[in-house]
Amino acid sequence: MNQHNNKVKKSDRMGVRLFVAYVICLLLRLLQLLPLLLRLLMNLLSFSSSLPQHPLLLCR
């Protein structure tokens, strides 16, 4: 019975480690994408402000 508990704890720890690694990878990817997303946002903002207000944009 005791051995079984140890096995479960070990596999749980592995799962947690995998999860943490996955989250860190996601965060790193997001950090890489942030400048791109910010540039896109700035482009959209400048584009929409330079345009005369379009009815379609107002409808959304």
Sequence and secondary structure as in RCSB ss.txt:
>XXXX:A:sequence
MNQHNNKVKKSDRMGVRLFVAYVICLLLRLLQLLPLLLRLLMNLLSFSSSLPQHPLLLCR
>XXXX:A:secstr
 HHHHHHHHHHHHHHHHHHHHHHHHHHHHHHHHHHHHHHHHHHHHHHHHHS   HHHHH 
